[in-house]
Amino acid sequence: MIQQQTDYLIAHIVDKMTQYLMADFNLDAISALDVIYNSKVYDLVQDKENELYIQSPSYTYELLKKEYLTATYL
């Protein structure tokens, strides 16, 4: 997969996770992005070797939601 495709998939996941956080937890966009960018899940999504970025945004969001609710890291 070329770098542009990978970057697009990651951006799409971040976009969808932001929407999900805003809807589920009544966060504003800045707060939702702060949660995402400071999460272990985001680090894993960016890691090209584990290929989490090819999973669906909803699957990835479930991991993020668990991390957010329990303050535990994968």
Residue pairs with C-beta under 8 A, 6 or more apart in sequence:
6 48
6 53
9 53
9 54
10 45
10 46
10 53
12 57
13 45
13 53
13 57
13 60
14 33
14 36
14 42
14 45
15 57
16 57
16 58
16 61
17 32
17 36
17 57
17 60
17 61
17 64
18 29
18 32
18 33
18 36
20 57
20 58
20 61
20 65
21 27
21 31
21 32
21 35
21 36
21 61
21 64
21 65
21 68
22 28
22 29
22 32
24 65
25 32
25 68
27 35
35 64
35 68
36 42
36 64
39 64
39 67
39 68
40 67
40 73
40 74
41 52
41 60
41 63
41 64
41 67
41 74
42 64
44 50
44 52
44 63
44 74
45 52
45 53
45 60
46 53
52 60
63 74
66 72
67 73
67 74
